Amino acid sequence: MKKMVVWVLISLVVLMLFPQEGNASAVQTKIILDGKTLKLPANAKVTQINDSVMIPIRVVAESLKFKVDWNPKTQGVSIQQGNQTIALTIGKKKATASDTQVSLNVPPKILNNIVVVPLRFVSEQMGLAVYWSDNTVYLTSPKSPTSSGGTTLEHEGGEVKEPVKHVKGLTLVNNQLTVSLDGDVTPAVTTLQNPDRIVIDLPNTNFDPAADTSLPLDAQGKGKMDVRAYPNLTEVRYSLFHRDPDLVRVVVQLPTASGFEVKRDPLANTLTIDLNGNESSTNPTSSLNKKIVVIDPGHGGSDPGATSVASREEKNFTLALSLKVQQILLQEPNIEVVMTRDQDIYPTRTERVILAKQLQADLYVSIHGNNSATSPTASGTETYYYQRNSSNILASIIHKHLVQALGFKDRGVKSGNFQVIRETTMPAVLLEIGFLSNSTEEAAMHSEEIQYKAAQAIVDGIKEYLNLYT
């Protein structure tokens, strides 16, 4: 599989000019990048070849710092920025990104001495948002997120680092649970059944060290409140549910379903869960819908993905494993599983994203097999997420279960710029189960035993994230 973090550098290839002719028809006249109209050379046209729009984007890369080597004999291009390297060849659908082989739907071509790439490639592989209207191609490059006040946040390794908020206290008075914080936090509140409970997640939040006496925690970072005076409550527990990024989870368990209302006061930095049965408030039982989990078997149909060391296609591995995940999830009463494909077809990445958005899915899990074109000994499991704190947490949880279940090398949880996790709006992850280019790992990945272990690990991670363990 490709490593999206380096694919943005592919745009640098268009700086190269090569002597070759192409047969194409002009279909566009203007390119706008980040609101600025690009001035194209006279011989640079937006063209259409075999129903694929091809775009010359040399000027897009002119402001980037890079090192490009061109081999006229092989017509190969090597692009390097820092420790990331990309290699591709004119007319070839296979390219290499950081020793990982990837497939292109249409190969780069040379038209009028200028390299052109597919518009779809720009949107899917380079991390650029694309809009095409009125004979104009609009390109938007990834921007660094800013805080709501407009101040750019600090970055480390491409990740946004916001100040961590702290829970200063929990109080229970008159059937109202109040969480006091030292800053404004937007909670994620969900309701679950069997037993009925309210789950309040506080992202980027930890416990105030000075509040140890009022918020006692055990060695695992967990604690409980005394609810003996409240017969309509079974339990109120709290924990540092996740570290790096931090997330505090508060769970209110009820003996029977009752109404509740969530009140947030950004000025006082408090969050109150009113359990007095307001008729207009949310009811844990009647309002609860199943959690919608989208499972995405990578590639498919015309897109085989990587070819394994045993000449097996990635698309078949991802489908076989994903169907096992579906089989297990179908047994979960609180989960509705939706597949982006359940046969050998190719939904585009955009179509997969649209499906998840239309469903208003709670989670999105994309399953893949890794590949290294130059290192047959490369091995291990790695998991990707894109910026969202919730995605980082989901990635960390599923990755933990996969590494424990499979015993493959732990290659870590990483930030990636894959379209299906970048453009989805719910917690989303992309799983690289293992290396299809490693003979030992590839054989294990195609065994029924290992696939069922991987499938169960993925489901265990999903259930842990959704707090579906009773």
C-alpha positions, -999 to +999 in steps of 0.1 A: +000+000+000+010+036-006+022+059+022+001+090+017+025+112+037+049+111+008+025+111-021+021+148-021+057+149-034+046+132-066+035+166-079+072+174-082+074+151-112+057+176-134+088+198-132+104+175-156+102+181-194+107+151-217+107+147-255+076+126-263+043+133-281+008+125-270-026+122-287-051+141-266-079+167-268-080+198-247-109+199-223-100+226-198-085+260-199-077+272-164-062+258-131-067+276-098-046+265-068-056+277-034-076+306-050-047+317-073-049+312-110-019+295-123-002+307-155+005+277-177+031+275-204+017+278-239+022+241-246+007+230-213-030+220-216-056+202-196-063+172-218-084+141-220-070+107-228-092+076-229-119+093-208-093+103-182-087+140-176-050+147-176-036+178-159-002+194-162+007+207-127+043+217-130+036+252-115+020+235-085+054+222-074+075+252-082+074+266-046+082+233-030+117+224-019+127+190-033+154+170-050+145+154-083+167+130-104+158+121-140+171+091-158+166+097-195+176+061-204+149+045-182+126+075-182+125+071-144+121+099-119+133+099-083+120+125-059+134+129-025+124+152+004+140+145+037+140+107+042+110+101+019+116+089-016+093+084-046+102+067-078+080+063-109+084+057-146+066+074-176+040+050-190+041+027-160+012+021-136+035+009-108+054+034-086+074+032-054+068+053-023+093+047+006+100+012-006+063+004-009+049-004-044+017+013-053-006+012-083-017+041-105-050+040-123-035+058-153+003+061-158+020+095-161+024+106-198+045+132-217+024+156-239+041+184-257+072+179-237+053+182-204+045+154-179+008+151-172-011+131-145-047+122-141-070+146-124-084+117-104-048+109-093-045+144-080-075+140-058-069+104-046-032+101-044-017+136-038-039+148-010-053+177-029-090+185-029-103+188-064-133+207-079-140+208-116-165+233-130-169+257-159-137+248-178-117+253-146-099+229-123-098+241-087-071+225-065-068+230-027-037+219-009-038+206+027-039+235+052-026+235+088-056+236+111-060+266+133-078+271+166-113+286+167-097+319+176-076+319+144-043+313+161-022+286+145-015+258+169+018+242+174+027+213+152+049+183+158+054+158+131+024+172+112+001+166+142-019+195+158-010+198+195-036+217+216-033+224+253-046+195+273-077+203+294-082+189+329-111+175+349-111+194+382-140+176+399-172+155+396-202+163+418-236+145+421-264+167+435-302+163+430-297+137+403-274+160+384-239+150+376-216+179+370-181+177+355-159+207+363-130+215+339-103+241+335-113+249+299-140+244+274-143+209+261-168+196+235-180+162+248-191+132+228-222+118+244-236+084+235-262+060+249-258+022+251-280-007+262-276-040+281-271-024+306-285+011+300-258+037+303-247+071+292-211+075+280-194+110+281-161+112+263-139+143+269-113+145+241-078+160+248-086+159+285-068+144+316-074+146+353-061+176+373-032+163+395-043+187+422-077+170+423-064+136+435-084+136+468-117+145+451-111+122+421-093+092+435-079+070+407-065+034+410-033+022+394-051+018+360-064+054+361-100+044+370-124+055+398-160+054+409-184+077+427-205+068+457-241+066+443-257+047+473-280+077+479-293+076+443-316+046+437-320+056+400-283+051+395-264+019+394-229+033+389-209+063+379-174+055+369-146+075+353-112+068+338-084+081+318-096+060+289-067+067+266-033+083+266-015+102+238-040+116+229-056+119+263-093+112+267-114+110+299-145+088+298-173+091+323-200+063+323-233+067+340-251+033+344-288+032+351-309+003+365-337+012+341-340+036+311-348+072+320-347+105+303-317+128+307-305+162+294-269+173+287-262+210+296-229+225+286-217+259+300-186+271+281-183+301+304-182+282+336-164+253+319-189+228+332-208+199+318-240+187+335-259+155+329-294+161+343-310+127+352-344+140+364-362+124+334-370+155+314-395+144+288-378+164+261-344+149+269-327+119+254-337+085+265-310+058+266-333+031+253-358+047+230-333+070+212-306+044+208-299+032+173-273+006+165-238+019+160-231+019+122-196+005+114-184+007+078-159-020+068-139-011+037-120-040+019-093-021+001-090-021-037-111-045-057-122-050-093-100-031-117-078-021-088-059-052-076-037-033-052-003-048-045+008-082-058+022-105-031+054-125-032+033-155-041+016-136-070-017-131-050-035-098-053-041-076-023-078-071-032-085-107-026-068-107+008-086-076+020-120-090+009-115-124+026-105-107+059-132-081+057-159-107+052-147-124+084-149-091+102-185-087+089-193-123+100-183-115+136-199-081+137-232-095+125-234-113+159-232-080+178-267-068+187-257-031+191-238-029+158-250-025+122-222-034+098-220-020+063-195-032+036-182-009+009-179-040-012-186-077-006-174-090-039-147-083-065-158-048-076-142-014-074-160+014-057-139+045-061-125+060-029-148+090-033-178+066-035-166+049-003-164+082+015-198+093+003-213+060+015-200+065+050-212+101+051-246+093+038-250+065+065-237+089+092-216+060+102-201+059+137-168+043+126-149+036+093-123+008+091-103+003+058-084-030+056-052-034+035-021-054+031+013-037+030+040-042+004+077-033-001+092-034-036+128-032-024+128-049+010+114-085+011+122-087+048+101-057+057+074-069+081+048-059+107+015-042+114+009-005+111-022+016+115-031+050+100-054+078+110-058+114+098-056+143+123-089+138+142-083+130+178-111+104+177-094+086+148-061+086+167-078+069+196-096+043+174-063+036+156-044+030+188-071+007+202-075-015+171-037-015+165-031-028+201-055-057+195-040-066+161-004-067+174-014-088+204-034-112+183-010-117+154+024-113+170+037-094+139+062-066+144+047-035+159+053-007+133+032+017+152+002+041+148+009+068+122-006+098+107-015+093+070-032+113+043-052+085+026-084+098+011-108+074+028-096+085+063-090+121+053-124+129+038-146+108+061-161+128+090-163+100+116-135+082+134-117+064+106-086+042+103-066+024+077-051-009+087-020-024+071-023-059+086+011-071+074+035-073+044+024-092+013+060-089+000+073-109+030+070-146+022+065-157+058+041-129+067+022-133+034+017-170+040+003-163+075-020-136+062-036-159+037-043-187+063-078-190+077-065-192+113-046-159+111-074-141+092-099-151+119-075-139+146-071-106+128-109-103+123-116-109+159-089-084+169-104-057+147-139-064+162-125-064+197-109-030+190-142-016+176-161-029+206-136-014+231-138+020+213-176+019+213-176+008+249-198-022+240-184-046+266-209-052+293 
